[in-house]
Amino acid sequence: MAEPTYEELKARLAELEKQGTRRTGSLEFRVSEKGGVSVYGLGRFPVTLYYEQWVRLLEQAEKLRSFLEENKARLKMKEKP
């Protein structure tokens, strides 16, 4: 395996620095290649839904909150550091 060039290392460093700013806990929204809306920052992979799906989900936000609270004891949660 050949050693990377200085330019390749610089490009890789810039890429890693970009990724480092994403780990702030904030969410990022993007339009996907296929026209969906992707949410980055929830987990390892983005969540992508189409416009109509996001609207349907948002219309049910209060119902979802209630469901989550009612079932909180049964749900797995990450431990806070």
N, C-alpha and C positions, 0 to 999 in steps of 0.2 A: 504494500500500500504506500503510495507516494505521499510525501509531506505536503501539507497545504501551503499555498503561496501566501505571501503577506496580504495581498488583495483579498484572497479568499477568507483569511482570518479576520480581516477588517469587516468584510461583509457579514460574516457569521456573528461577530461581536455586535454589530449594529442590529442584526435580527434578534439576538438574545436580549439586548437592551430594550427593544420594542416590546417583547414578550414580558419583560419584567414590569413594565408599567401597567400591564393588564391585571396583574395579581393584586390589585388594590382592594378588591372586594366589590368594586363597582360593576354595574352591568353595562354592556355595550350592545347597541343594536345596529344591524347591517341588513341590507337587501341582498338576498342570495342571487346566484346566477339564474335560478329558475323563477325569481320573482317573489319568493317568500321572505318573511322577516325572521332573521336569526338573532337570538339573544345569546350573547357570550358572557361568561362569568358565573353561571349557575353551577356548572360542574365541568367535567373534563371535556365534554362535547357540547356544541351549541344546540339550543332548542330552536327548531325552525318550523313555523306554521305559515299558512297563507293568510291573507288579509281577513277573509271571512271567518277563518278559524280563530284568529286573535279576537275579533269582534265578539264571537259567540262565547269565548272564554271570559272576556272582560265583562260581558253581561251577567255572567254567573259568579262574579268575584265574591259577592257577599255570601252566596250559598257555599262556595268553596271555603271561605274563612270559617263559617259555621261548622262545616264538615270536619275541617282540620282540628278545630277546638274540641269537638265531640269525640274525636278519635285519637286525640293527642297521646293518650296512655299506650295505645297500640302501635304508634308510629316510631320508627327508628330515627334518631336525631344524632347529628355529629356533636361531639363534645367540644365545648369552647376551650381554647388554649388558656 
